[in-house]
Amino acid sequence: MVYSAGCEYAIRAVAELARHWPDKQYVLLRSVASGTNLAGPYLGKLLQRLVLAGMVQSLKGRTGGYRLAKDPKRIRLIDIVKAIDGTERLNRSIVGLGDWRDEDAPPKLRSWAKLRAQVLALLEKTTAADLAEAAAHRRTGRGSRRRHSSRAA
């Protein structure tokens, strides 16, 4: 696997914070947890790792919480993955078999090496702003393929 479940949760948290970027207000941990459907205590630990990496700011007190430390357009998913998981997972075989270089992969697994490269390329170019936009799109239902019947039920 390219990144851990904890990393996925951190990505979801950053996407949630990116939604609040325009007002630059601090968001309470419980609000971030609610917006991501994640448990608060574990999420708090992940956010602290992102604080140490310089992607998130935290503030204690009544008006405190978490907010992005920089424009979501400048936070790439690869940065989040490196902050939470480090780089070891990124360099492994995507199917978890061996630590060979992609060009040394067994012939039947070379297509997996190509997939790994594509995933890494997506992590490099996808930003927190992209995720916030996708989340807003999902919430508003724009672009939904569901069709409503005009017939009476």
C-alpha positions in Angstrom: 0.0 0.0 0.0 1.2 3.5 -0.7 0.0 5.0 2.6 -1.6 4.0 5.9 -5.1 4.4 7.2 -3.8 7.1 9.6 -2.5 8.9 6.6 -5.9 8.7 4.9 -7.4 10.2 8.0 -4.9 13.0 8.0 -5.7 13.7 4.4 -9.4 13.9 5.2 -8.7 16.3 8.1 -6.6 18.6 5.8 -9.4 18.6 3.3 -11.8 19.6 6.0 -9.5 22.4 7.2 -9.1 23.5 3.6 -12.8 24.1 3.4 -12.4 26.6 6.2 -9.4 28.3 4.6 -11.1 31.4 3.2 -12.1 32.7 6.7 -8.8 31.5 8.2 -10.6 30.8 11.5 -9.4 28.1 13.8 -11.7 25.0 13.7 -12.3 23.1 16.9 -11.1 19.5 16.9 -14.6 18.2 17.5 -15.7 20.1 14.3 -12.9 18.6 12.3 -13.8 15.2 13.7 -17.5 15.6 12.9 -16.7 16.8 9.4 -14.5 13.8 8.7 -16.4 11.1 10.7 -13.2 10.4 12.7 -12.5 9.9 16.4 -11.3 13.1 18.0 -8.4 11.8 20.2 -6.7 10.0 17.3 -7.3 12.8 14.9 -5.7 15.2 17.4 -2.5 13.2 17.3 -2.5 13.2 13.5 -3.0 16.9 13.4 -0.2 17.5 15.8 2.1 15.7 13.4 0.9 18.0 10.7 1.6 21.0 13.0 5.2 19.7 13.4 5.5 19.4 9.6 4.4 23.1 9.2 1.1 22.4 7.3 -1.3 23.0 10.2 -1.3 25.6 13.0 -2.9 25.0 16.4 -4.0 27.4 19.1 -5.1 26.5 22.6 -8.0 28.1 24.4 -11.6 29.1 23.8 -11.0 30.5 20.4 -8.4 27.9 19.5 -8.4 24.8 17.3 -6.7 24.0 14.1 -6.2 25.7 10.7 -4.0 25.3 7.7 -0.7 27.1 8.0 -0.5 27.9 4.3 -2.7 28.1 1.3 -4.3 24.7 0.5 -3.0 25.1 -3.1 0.5 24.7 -1.6 -0.2 21.6 0.4 0.2 18.5 -1.8 -1.0 15.0 -0.7 2.6 13.7 -1.0 3.6 16.2 1.7 0.9 14.8 4.0 1.9 11.3 3.3 5.6 12.1 4.1 4.6 13.9 7.3 2.5 11.0 8.6 4.1 7.9 7.1 7.6 9.0 6.1 9.0 7.8 2.8 9.4 4.1 3.4 6.0 3.1 2.2 6.4 5.3 -0.9 9.5 3.3 -2.0 8.0 -0.2 -1.4 6.4 -2.4 -4.0 2.7 -1.4 -4.2 1.6 -5.0 -3.6 3.9 -5.3 -0.6 6.1 -8.0 -2.0 9.8 -7.2 -1.8 11.8 -4.0 -1.8 13.0 -4.1 -5.4 13.3 -1.1 -7.7 10.5 -0.9 -10.2 12.7 -1.8 -13.1 13.9 -5.0 -11.3 10.3 -6.1 -10.5 9.4 -9.6 -11.7 7.8 -9.5 -15.2 4.3 -10.2 -14.0 4.5 -7.4 -11.4 5.9 -4.7 -13.7 2.4 -3.4 -14.4 2.0 -2.8 -10.7 5.2 -0.8 -10.7 3.6 1.4 -13.4 0.5 1.8 -11.2 2.7 2.8 -8.2 4.3 5.5 -10.4 0.9 6.8 -11.4 -0.3 6.9 -7.8 2.9 8.8 -6.8 2.4 11.3 -9.6 -1.2 11.9 -8.4 0.0 12.4 -4.9 2.5 14.9 -6.2 0.0 17.0 -8.2 -3.2 16.8 -6.0 -3.5 19.5 -3.4 -5.6 20.2 -0.4 -7.5 22.8 -2.4 -8.4 20.1 -4.9 -9.8 17.9 -2.1 -11.8 20.8 -0.6 -13.3 21.6 -4.0 -14.2 17.9 -4.5 -15.8 17.8 -1.0 -17.8 21.0 -1.8 -18.9 19.5 -5.1 -20.1 16.3 -3.3 -22.0 18.3 -0.6 -23.8 20.5 -3.1 -24.6 17.5 -5.4 -23.4 19.3 -8.5 -22.4 16.9 -11.2 -24.4 14.1 -9.6 -25.5 11.4 -12.0 -28.7 10.7 -10.2 -31.7 11.5 -12.2 -35.0 12.4 -10.7 -38.1 10.9 -12.3 -40.7 13.4 -13.5 -43.4 10.8 -13.1 -45.5 10.8 -9.9 -44.8 7.9 -7.6 
